[in-house]
Amino acid sequence: MNDDRKATLVRMILPDHTCPFGVRAKELLEASGYDVEDRILRSREEVEDYKEEQGVDTTPQVFIGGEWIGGSDDLERYLASR
């Protein structure tokens, strides 16, 4: 598969909460034919560490073909422009 059809999704699934924006992002990617590498953050500490390390305010975060796309709203705009 081409690198431009591969996506990495970093999203939050905690014991008591699954982020609906992450679920939506995964559904959008798969429906658009992307091979998704799903990276799960499983604790609040992992989420906060990731956000601090990456300089982002939210999860999920999406990368396509190695390029940072952003969060779920950014992904929707990206896919709509294709």
LINHU-V686157 format. One record per backbone hydrogen bond with DSSP energy under -0.5 kcal/mol. NH is the residue of the N-H (numbers start at 1). CO is the residue of the C=O. If there is no record, write none. Layout:
nh = [NH;NH]
co = [CO;CO]
This chain:
nh = [5;6;7;8;9;10;10;11;11;13;13;14;17;19;19;23;24;25;26;27;28;29;30;31;32;33;34;35;36;37;37;38;39;39;40;41;42;47;48;49;50;51;52;53;54;55;56;60;61;62;63;64;65;65;67;69;70;75;76;77;78;79;80;81;82]
co = [2;3;35;63;37;8;61;9;39;11;41;17;14;12;17;19;20;21;22;23;24;25;26;27;28;30;29;5;34;7;35;36;9;37;38;11;40;43;44;45;46;47;48;49;50;51;51;10;10;70;8;67;3;6;64;62;62;71;72;73;74;75;76;77;79]
